[in-house]
Amino acid sequence: SIDNSIKLCGSDNKAKKSVDDIKSTIDKKDRIDGTERLKRLRQIPPETGKFLAILASGCPKGNFIEIGTSAGYSTMWLSLAAKEKNVKIKTFELLEEKIKLAKETFIKAEITDIVDLIEGDALEKLKLIENISFCFIDCEKDIYDNCWDLVSEKVIKNGLIVADNAINHYKAIKAMIDKAFTDNRFDCLIVPIGNGELVCRKKWTVKNCL
């Protein structure tokens, strides 16, 4: 239930606090010292994390995936919902530096049993995954459109696709946003929380129509 989801999001502050300070420090340092954009440690704000956990905890049975692990901050929030749903999160990351940080995060947060960190190109690895119930997209903006093309076909009825940066990087991901809003399989809206979240619920699939 939604009430249980809200309680869930506040039930494991120890895991969240165990890495918050580290992530904040590194993220600020990256922006100050000019670390190239692809290698920056980016993280969602806490209110977005709680929002994601609430959404994911209400999804139907199926695979939970995250495209763009970074250092694992958003994965920690999603792990709260995954634990309640008794599923594992499959999270994809390409860069070795971020993979290393994410592994440290998951150990400190004690969620290694809930998280499946998949190293490599998500667009290739995702071809093997079906029945997606929840997908969070927070990767390089130039592949959002490709992510939509791949994931939208694999999401089950009443499953969700959530894409970060729908407001602060609207122009960069406009092609994907436009595609989502014109896809009659989905109900979509942009929620003004954090950097802006595009939330899309799948109304029907081809199987539903047969």
C-alpha positions, -999 to 999 in steps of 0.1 A, spaced: 0 0 0 10 36 -4 10 41 34 33 11 38 55 26 11 59 59 29 68 41 61 92 20 42 110 50 28 118 63 63 125 29 79 162 25 70 179 58 76 210 40 87 217 28 51 210 62 36 231 81 61 260 57 58 270 71 24 252 105 21 282 125 33 307 107 10 285 112 -21 278 149 -14 315 156 -9 326 138 -41 298 153 -62 306 189 -51 343 183 -57 337 169 -92 318 201 -102 344 224 -87 375 207 -101 362 203 -136 358 165 -137 344 157 -172 307 153 -172 306 116 -180 328 108 -150 310 130 -124 293 113 -95 257 125 -99 230 118 -74 193 124 -71 180 146 -42 164 127 -12 129 138 -21 133 121 -55 146 90 -39 116 87 -16 93 94 -46 109 66 -66 106 42 -37 69 49 -33 63 45 -70 83 12 -73 67 -3 -42 33 -1 -59 44 -18 -92 32 -52 -103 54 -83 -101 83 -82 -125 119 -70 -130 131 -38 -114 158 -21 -135 179 10 -132 199 24 -162 228 44 -148 239 33 -113 265 61 -108 276 55 -71 244 37 -61 225 65 -43 192 60 -62 197 23 -61 196 25 -23 162 41 -24 149 16 -49 163 -12 -27 137 -2 0 109 -10 -25 127 -41 -38 130 -55 -3 92 -50 2 84 -66 -31 109 -95 -26 128 -87 -59 163 -77 -68 172 -45 -86 192 -50 -118 212 -18 -121 235 -10 -151 267 10 -151 294 14 -178 322 32 -161 347 14 -139 352 43 -115 314 44 -108 311 6 -106 338 6 -78 320 34 -59 286 16 -63 300 -16 -49 313 3 -19 279 19 -14 261 -13 -15 284 -29 10 281 0 34 243 1 30 241 -37 35 220 -42 3 243 -65 -17 217 -92 -15 190 -70 -31 211 -55 -59 224 -71 -90 251 -47 -104 255 -54 -141 286 -40 -157 287 -29 -193 265 -14 -220 229 -14 -207 215 -12 -243 231 -45 -250 225 -62 -217 188 -52 -216 181 -72 -247 181 -103 -225 156 -89 -199 119 -92 -202 88 -85 -180 100 -51 -167 78 -38 -139 98 -7 -130 126 12 -148 145 42 -137 165 60 -164 193 83 -152 222 80 -176 238 100 -204 211 122 -220 220 112 -256 209 77 -250 175 84 -233 158 80 -266 174 46 -273 165 35 -237 129 43 -243 128 24 -276 142 -7 -259 125 -6 -225 90 5 -236 86 -28 -255 95 -48 -224 74 -31 -197 44 -51 -185 9 -37 -180 8 -12 -152 46 -11 -151 64 22 -148 92 40 -167 106 70 -148 132 92 -163 152 118 -144 161 153 -155 128 159 -173 129 196 -163 165 207 -158 176 189 -190 143 191 -209 159 201 -242 185 174 -241 159 146 -237 130 163 -255 130 136 -282 124 109 -257 98 130 -238 79 137 -271 80 100 -280 67 90 -246 38 115 -247 27 103 -282 29 66 -273 -7 56 -268 4 25 -248 14 49 -219 -1 75 -196 27 101 -190 33 132 -170 62 153 -157 64 156 -120 81 188 -106 101 171 -80 139 172 -78 153 177 -113 119 168 -128 107 132 -132 90 119 -164 66 92 -151 50 68 -176 26 40 -168 20 13 -194 -18 9 -200 -16 -20 -224 7 -43 -243 3 -62 -276 -5 -94 -255 -34 -76 -238 -50 -70 -272 -48 -106 -285 
